[in-house]
Amino acid sequence: MPETRRPLIAGNWKMNGLADESLLQIKDLAARASKISAPACDVLICPPATLLRDLAKAAVGSPVTVGGQDCHANGKGAHTGDISVAMLKDSGAHYCIVGHSERRADHGETNEDVKSKAEAVLREGLIAIVCVGETLAEREAGTTLSVISDQVKNSLPLGATAVNTVIAYEPVWAIGTGKTPTVLDVQTVHAHIRSDLTGLMNDANRVRILYGGSVKGSNAAELMAVENVDGALVGGASLTAEDFWPIVNVCI
Ligand code: PEP
């Protein structure tokens, strides 16, 4: 991995976590990471929004930061149940995931919605993690690369740079299933994303492209060694420090 791309290991807790147990987990993770004298990667936890402020406080002074899992594209207004990027920032978030496949599937989010949300993230000075990934049907139909290109091109926020935007490639069929693509498949898609980005931004070579989908301690080293894989977006295996640390430890 080029010097210029500092890996990011990000945990997405989804709709999991109550205050007491979550605080224990982030403190455990922060303590482990704090023992590393010069961390070589960024470490992020995206908890439910209800926990952001407490977890951000608990991680202060450690290499661990926190982020949101989703946001509204508008700064404020009549959007019951939604959360703005300013609110996430106010609660201590440094990043926000947008376009996770569960948002795309469960809430009908289109590439255009994802792009608007990512642009809202950039307006507040946070870093957008833009998720892309093909379904099993798309993979079996042989359309993976064109689906990914379409998502990258149409979800990328205006003004995206390697500093404010991260791409996460997450094959939908690999999320939470225990299945992962082959190393060659991951390499092929990541190279394809890098090539797409090259046509869309000036500093494409410095954009971090994460892999996500059933990453765990036992497969993290192999996946993180793939060319153009600059870190991981981790769901299930990020919920406890015990499970997450072996993944972080590959890069830190
Ligand atoms: C995710 O939800 O982003 C994810 C990759 O989940 P898991 O690691 O559980 O497959």
Residues whose N, C-alpha, C, O or C-beta is under 5 A from the ligand:
A	BS01	PEP	N12 A174 I175 G176 T177 G212 G213 S214 V215 L233 V234 G235 G236 A237
